Amino acid sequence: MWKGRFREETDVRVQEFTQSLDLDWRLAPWDLRGSEAHARMLARTGILTPEEGEAILQGLETLRRELEAGKLAPRVELEDVHMNLEARLTELVGSVGAKLHTGRSRNDQVAVTLRLYLRDRLEGMVDALRGLLEQLLLQAERHEDVLIPGYTHLQQAQPIRLGHYWMAHFWSFLQDARRLDFARESLALCPLGAGALAGSTLPLDRHATSWELGFQGPTQNSMETVGQRDSLLDIHAFCLGVALHASRLAEDLILYATQEFGWLRLSDGFCTGSSMMPQKKNPDVLELIRGKTGGVLGRLVDLATSLKGLPMTYNRDLQEDKRGLFASLDGVERVLEILPPLLDGIAIDEDRALAGFRDGLALATDVAEYLVVRGVPFRLAHEKVGKLVHWCLESRRDLPSLSLAEWQSLIPEVEEDLLPLLDLRVSVDRRKTFGGTGISELRRQRAAGRRSLQVWISR
């Protein structure tokens, strides 16, 4: 490739060290797409004769068939997917094949190939993420009447509907859908024609190749085109968002499925056993989902660290940009594939969940707000109810078991109308503020979630 400038053959150890075929051979079909558009543009602008353009296009079609049949094996000494395909094209069509690279550098060729690949790859992510969002909506409907403890600091806080819990995760993952939109938008412009860094003296028609390849237009600055990897950072950010949200969901489900919590049961098909302890049912799938998140985060930091000190424009460091990206996309894709069926197989022990509320202390906030309605300043109400809770714990009494007389001896402002409010279902359904856990609000946000999902899919 650079034999005109060099007088020594490349050391075989350098060939092995610098090759990227383990990374980029998967990009071969997309490299052919970019090459076809480039060849047609060269022929239209007169840089190639019509006969030369047609010969190259026929050769590229033969290459495509060889790839699909698995008959094309890459050679390490040719470094990467791009040079391997060009070398094989020249074998097929003769010296005219060497004209394909006219007006093109591997810098812009790599950039357009990767964008074409990522554009298709992210399109598949839309369907995968949609499947998870639809499953969460289904769970929210399926469990709308199931009451469970809500936690802060991993301590029982207030009663909630399980459907409300599922919707919390739905809205989190919908944010990832918006991140996916942003990542896809960052791939909207075509790098082809930027050359090594400064464009070309040849009359290339960058707009024509952009439109043929389905881009909105060409990138604006040739230096920025080959030197930046912002679009990859955006994709890493999307992957990290999904991984973080999936990890938090996995952590919850692991906890709720323990003997100590015990009100959530995972399907046997998504758990494993122990090689030594016969009684074990381990949430390995959820633990692996949680475990993959560190790698996704690390790979984003890896790319950002590589980019922070690179001078304009292209540097060979950027060859490594795909290694972490492909690993994160592969990992997140597997997570999105396995989470929906895992969630679909979850069973809830409602009696066990309700047993966790036995002492009624999760209703303490209801009592404080009851006092507020009767004119007691909230801080004073908070103090009064806090003392009541302390008395119940010391006396080993459950909140719902107190008689009206006992209530009034502890909090004189209490009237008989408090007692019907000390019911879990009543408590949950009184939380009708926008976004609350009451049944009317849960159904409203489910409908809103469904509309938001449809808008996202249609967009």
Salt bridges, closest charged atoms under 4 A:
ASP11 OD2 - ARG13 NH2 2.92
ASP22 OD2 - ARG323 NH1 3.06
ASP31 OD1 - HIS82 ND1 2.65
GLU36 OE2 - ARG64 NH2 2.69
GLU52 OE2 - LYS99 NZ 2.42
GLU61 OE1 - ARG64 NE 3.95
GLU61 OE2 - ARG65 NH1 3.74
GLU66 OE2 - ARG88 NH2 2.70
GLU77 OE2 - ARG75 NE 3.01
GLU79 OE1 - ARG106 NH1 2.96
GLU79 OE1 - ARG316 NH2 3.63
ASP80 OD2 - ARG106 NH1 2.70
GLU86 OE1 - HIS101 ND1 3.83
GLU91 OE2 - ARG75 NH1 3.55
GLU91 OE1 - ARG88 NH1 2.99
ASP120 OD2 - ARG33 NH1 2.90
GLU123 OE1 - ARG184 NH2 2.47
GLU134 OE2 - ARG130 NE 3.16
GLU144 OE2 - ARG443 NH2 2.79
GLU144 OE1 - ARG446 NH1 2.87
ASP145 OD1 - ARG161 NH1 3.12
ASP176 OD1 - ARG179 NH1 2.76
ASP176 OD2 - HIS245 ND1 2.70
ASP181 OD2 - ARG459 NH2 2.75
GLU212 OE2 - ARG40 NE 2.54
GLU212 OE1 - ARG44 NH2 3.84
GLU251 OE1 - ARG290 NH1 2.45
ASP252 OD2 - HIS169 NE2 3.74
ASP268 OD1 - LYS281 NZ 2.79
GLU320 OE1 - ARG323 NE 2.92
ASP321 OD2 - ARG229 NE 2.56
ASP321 OD1 - LYS322 NZ 3.25
ASP330 OD2 - ARG26 NH2 3.44
ASP330 OD1 - ARG121 NH2 2.58
GLU333 OE1 - ARG121 NH2 3.05
ASP344 OD1 - ARG142 NH2 3.10
ASP349 OD2 - ARG265 NH1 3.83
ASP366 OD1 - ARG431 NH2 3.17
GLU383 OE2 - LYS387 NZ 3.21
GLU406 OE2 - ARG397 NH1 2.84
GLU413 OE2 - LYS384 NZ 3.43
ASP417 OD2 - ARG374 NH2 2.22
ASP429 OD1 - ARG161 NH2 2.61
GLU441 OE1 - ARG444 NE 2.77
